């Protein structure tokens, strides 16, 4: 499915450029606009279909229903973007002793697609602040949004941002935890299994892997970055590590409560 979407985007949004004689380029404005409205369309589709598909949705308080739709969209974006980021990381150029010397067009596809999502998500947060507003999440998306604007077209930082985007692989499991809990399945074995998967994935991907990227950017390749990127790339990655550690603590506490014996 992701490959079909990529083919569609390439056929409809690629354009010739003097700077891209040997590879396809993207029209940033068209792709971001497409992504922004696509995610809003998915939000509307969830609002249309969820009452007929999920019986637990009908039991939700009305003020919580927008969060349900937002998490559906979040899961779809996370699957698509983490796949694209993983594909980008696997196919980087290793010529001339470096692994990011070329600005690969498919990396830009997923980065710009995610920019449209971040813009959509920040709008959702401001439209439905009662349930959607959360300071760490707002910081996370603001960092991602500002990072895209600054790193796009800079191949070194685009590589690091692809790594940052790959950590979205944990998002579907985080969202599924919310769906389980709000479907009154907080005591089920599936809720607990999902919680264990979240702990393992979060630690491996969002702490160890992101920590490795931050270490590499700060201590190994900082002098290969140009201008403001010498400060900005390490700052974004270190901020992500600290934010992920904060969330990891909350995840551990929630898991301990889930596995704790119930008081009679």
HUZI-V257700 format. One record per residue. RES is the residue in three letters. PSI is psi as a letter, one per 40 degrees, with the letter a starting at -180 (none if undefined). Layout:
res-><RES & RES>
psi-><PSI & PSI>
//
This chain:
res-><UNK & UNK & UNK & UNK & UNK & UNK & UNK & UNK & UNK & UNK & UNK & UNK & UNK & UNK & UNK & UNK & UNK & UNK & UNK & UNK & UNK & UNK & UNK & UNK & UNK & UNK & UNK & UNK & UNK & UNK & UNK & UNK & UNK & UNK & UNK & UNK & UNK & UNK & UNK & UNK & UNK & UNK & UNK & UNK & UNK & UNK & UNK & UNK & UNK & UNK & UNK & UNK & UNK & UNK & UNK & UNK & UNK & UNK & UNK & UNK & UNK & UNK & UNK & UNK & UNK & UNK & UNK & UNK & UNK & UNK & UNK & UNK & UNK & UNK & UNK & UNK & UNK & UNK & UNK & UNK & UNK & UNK & UNK & UNK & UNK & UNK & UNK & UNK & UNK & UNK & UNK & UNK & UNK & UNK & UNK & UNK & UNK & UNK & UNK & UNK & UNK & UNK & UNK & UNK & UNK & UNK & UNK & UNK & UNK & UNK & UNK & UNK & UNK & UNK & UNK & UNK & UNK & UNK & UNK & UNK & UNK & UNK & UNK & UNK & UNK & UNK & UNK & UNK & UNK & UNK & UNK & UNK & UNK & UNK & UNK & UNK & UNK & UNK & UNK & UNK & UNK & UNK & UNK & UNK & UNK & UNK & UNK & UNK & UNK & UNK & UNK & UNK & UNK & UNK & UNK & UNK & UNK & UNK & UNK & UNK & UNK & UNK & UNK & UNK & UNK & UNK & UNK & UNK & UNK & UNK & UNK & UNK & UNK & UNK & UNK & UNK & UNK & UNK & UNK & UNK & UNK & UNK & UNK & UNK & UNK & UNK & UNK & UNK & UNK & UNK & UNK & UNK & UNK & UNK & UNK & UNK & UNK & UNK & UNK & UNK & UNK & UNK & UNK & UNK & UNK & UNK & UNK & UNK & UNK & UNK & UNK & UNK & UNK & UNK & UNK & UNK & UNK & UNK & UNK & UNK & UNK & UNK & UNK & UNK & UNK & UNK & UNK & UNK & UNK & UNK & UNK & UNK & UNK & UNK & UNK & UNK & UNK & UNK & UNK & UNK & UNK & UNK & UNK & UNK & UNK & UNK & UNK & UNK & UNK & UNK & UNK & UNK & UNK & UNK & UNK & UNK & UNK & UNK & UNK & UNK & UNK & UNK & UNK & UNK>
psi-><d & d & d & d & d & d & d & d & d & d & d & e & e & i & i & i & i & d & e & f & d & e & i & i & i & i & h & d & d & d & d & d & d & d & d & d & d & d & d & d & d & d & d & d & d & d & d & d & d & d & d & e & d & h & d & d & d & d & e & i & i & d & e & e & d & d & d & d & d & d & d & d & d & d & d & d & d & d & d & d & d & d & d & d & d & d & d & d & d & d & f & i & h & e & i & f & e & i & e & f & e & i & g & h & d & d & d & d & d & d & d & d & d & d & d & d & d & d & d & d & d & d & d & d & d & d & d & g & d & d & d & d & h & h & d & d & d & d & d & d & d & d & d & d & d & d & d & d & d & d & e & h & e & h & d & d & d & d & d & d & d & d & d & d & d & d & e & e & d & e & d & d & d & d & d & d & d & d & d & d & d & e & e & f & f & e & e & i & d & d & d & d & d & d & d & d & d & d & d & d & d & d & d & d & d & e & d & d & d & d & d & d & d & d & d & d & d & d & e & d & e & d & e & e & i & i & b & d & d & d & d & d & d & d & d & d & d & d & d & d & d & d & d & d & d & d & d & d & d & d & d & d & d & d & d & d & d & d & e & i & h & h & h & none>
//
